Amino acid sequence: MQKLLILLAVACFCYSSAQISIKGTVIDESSNPISFANVLVKKQSDSTLVKGSITEANGKFEMTLTAQNDYILIVSYLGYAEASFSFSESKNFGDIILKEQAEQLEGVTVTSQKPFLQREQDKLVVNVEGSIVSVGNSTMEIIEKSPGIIVDQNDNISLSGRSGVRVYIDGRDTRLQGEDLANLLRSMPSSNIEKIEIITNPSVRYEAQGNAGIINIVTKKGKFYGTNGSLTLSPGHGRYFRWNNSINANHRTEKLNIYGQYAFAKRNQYQEIVIDRAFFEEGQVVSKYDLQNDFELPLENHSGRLGLDYFLSDKTTIGVLLSGLKNINENDSFSMINGFTPNDMLISEEETKTDIKSKWNQLTGNLNMQHKFNNKSSLEINFDAARYDNSSDQRFVSNFLFTENNVQFQDILTGDVDGFLNLYGIAIDYTLPFQNKNKLEVGWKNTLVKTDNDLQYFNLANGTTTVNTDLSNHFIYDEAIYAAYISYNINKEKWNAQLGIRAENTFIKGNQLTTQESFKNDYINIFPTASYNYSFNENSVLGISVGRRIDRPSYSQLNPFRTFVNTNTYREGNPFLNPQYTWTGELNYTLKQRYYFAFNFGYTIDNLNMAILQDGNDEVVVVRPINISNLKSYSFVASVPVKFFKWWQSNWNLNASMNDFDGDIDGFNFNRNNPIVSLNSSHNLNLGNGYRLQISGFHVFPHYASVTEIETISSISIGAQKNILKNKGTVRINISDIFWNQYPTGRTRFGNIDDAFTSYRDTRYATLSFTWRFGKQTVRSERRRSSQVQDELNRARQQSNN
């Protein structure tokens, strides 16, 4: 018996000695863990596959081999260059860095084709670069096609059924909303965009602003040593001709990186709004109106950026970034308004010719320093300054005819807007990684903003000009935000977690010089966030997150200025708005690294929304921002890729949500449940010989947008591409909204108003695009950064069209 035990012990020892254990962590060049990377072990002798696995959510992997041999470890992930290592004994490979895949071999560029939609650990990524149906589109049109996102008839963007989305550019908040955010996004050609990240529950490193989450637009950057870049020309035609052109260039040496970008967009957009309107008193119709509005909206945009990074050492980098923007908008419109009695008898006719020319210019400067310490911690400091100017010349000529007594007269109203914004900011961010892969992040930010807008309206009659004191206004707004955050990330074998808290202290002061009205407010708030991800195995990951967020009213929402659509309809701000606060939560599940499902919940106090109201007792409609007491929102999101054939791959996305409002609007009770369901799908077909075809579409079922009932909105787009010039050039053709269904039709029946409308838009057009990639295409990417002032800057752009 004793001999048997000795033999068993020796056998176990020999068996354990023959085992080989390997482990490591797969990360990208920014030290971020890469989840679900492929890890393969092959024999060196004949490349026979021995064992395979994928990395966990924290990038870690570990495998045990039962026999000693000479092996090769191969690590790969879509969009990154493959890494391989030889070994013959147990080994801890430590951090394995995968580099973005783009290597030049004897004049042949080898690149990977990313899918249009890609799920990452905490975000959904829309890969705009390389997408055929995105070519020639503006950034706004790409966002409209993205899963879970809905753009309503007033250009308000909602995510997972909730408004209050913050749109970021390169990690910085634009602070824009509604029409003015839409104008900015429509002026940005998709050729300058690399990807769009949809983040439903951001960490505390991000601003607490945005109850529905963040849409982060990542612009293209120079990625390689040497001199390289790309040129894109995208002529198109819908109702009118349009241009979207851009050039990107980058020169990088071991010590210096210079990069620049210029984009030019010019288009004439068309819009037609048809409205049947009725006013009520005590439930009875008192008047009716038919409104026909035809708009031509020429747009010309020039944007550029020039940056320099100097690498003092392997650990220290300093940089300067200058960016500028010049935007010219015009509004040439004609409206006809016929007034009727409740019995449909014509009593008045009105014709209004509108001519508005608006300009806004922006110049931003950023000084950046980044240092990596010996303990692998890093410190980043940003100093920022910005100047923003906007102006607008407006002219409204209205002719009236009252049929009952045949009275005619003309009214001429002119407006002159002049405004500016000055902004200064400093941000400090420190990151400390630990040996156990945990990470501590702390940061501070201080932003000071001053905006001054002066609007003067004049009436012209009988050759005499008089100031219209009822419409003129001069509004000055000052804001200071002081913020600090701390976040701790925990990474274990099977799970990872993040705990964070952010504190923000806000001081605001507004002054209407024309009416001698002013207001002040200051408030401090705490915004905690937490997230947890657990990997049951390589095919099953569960995630949960919760956080508190704020939405401050934008500068335009607080500004009481009026923007006229016609003499019967206008928009105005509300200086007495409160910020809204939202608790958000999400439970998500990823299956086989391909299928993604998520349930979101939100509870909002003082919900910021847009209301369509009657202006007192006048038969005029005003669109005004308001607060609604509270809102409960629920949503379900599913992302399912389907591979029909080897050459046909598709992705399907479903978003279903419910908004439960509780409060009142303009004295009328508003307790309503608003469901909304949308379906988004994209299909990629590889036709061989370098030809590719892409088809995408979305369908939004009938739903309510706040008080307005919206009918079905849908769109189908198709595009094809072919690489030429030894893969240095790409030709694409794209037709957007083939069946012309991407315009809203709806009805607002609330309070004393019944408004039925259709807003036709120039959404169907064809684009032919040519992209040429020039220069050396090798090695590593330059660090991505952007001016910190973008967090506050563009909130003032909402004045540009007033």
Salt bridges, closest charged atoms under 4 A:
ASP95 OD1 - LYS437 NZ 2.76
GLU100 OE1 - LYS223 NZ 3.33
GLU141 OE2 - ARG242 NH1 3.90
ASP155 OD1 - ARG186 NH2 3.08
ASP155 OD1 - ARG761 NH1 3.69
ASP170 OD2 - LYS221 NZ 2.79
ASP170 OD1 - ARG784 NH1 3.68
ASP173 OD2 - ARG166 NE 3.18
ASP173 OD2 - ARG175 NH1 3.13
GLU179 OE1 - ARG571 NH1 3.47
GLU194 OE2 - LYS223 NZ 3.65
GLU194 OE1 - ARG784 NH2 3.11
GLU197 OE2 - LYS123 NZ 3.65
GLU197 OE2 - LYS195 NZ 3.53
GLU207 OE1 - ARG175 NH2 3.65
GLU207 OE2 - LYS445 NZ 3.23
GLU207 OE2 - ARG502 NH2 3.02
GLU300 OE1 - LYS266 NZ 3.95
GLU300 OE2 - HIS302 NE2 2.90
ASP309 OD1 - ARG783 NH2 3.07
ASP309 OD1 - ARG785 NH2 3.26
ASP344 OD1 - LYS288 NZ 2.99
ASP355 OD1 - LYS357 NZ 3.30
ASP389 OD1 - ARG387 NH2 3.08
GLU441 OE2 - ARG205 NH1 3.17
ASP452 OD1 - HIS474 NE2 2.73
ASP478 OD1 - LYS450 NZ 3.49
GLU479 OE2 - ARG795 NH1 2.68
GLU504 OE2 - ARG502 NE 2.76
GLU504 OE1 - ARG552 NH2 2.41
ASP551 OD1 - ARG166 NH1 3.92
GLU572 OE1 - ARG562 NE 3.26
GLU572 OE2 - ARG624 NH2 2.63
GLU709 OE1 - ARG749 NH2 3.47
ASP754 OD2 - ARG747 NH2 2.72
ASP755 OD1 - ARG277 NE 2.68
ASP762 OD2 - ARG242 NH2 3.86
ASP791 OD2 - LYS445 NZ 1.69
GLU792 OE2 - ARG175 NH2 3.08
GLU792 OE1 - ARG795 NH1 3.27
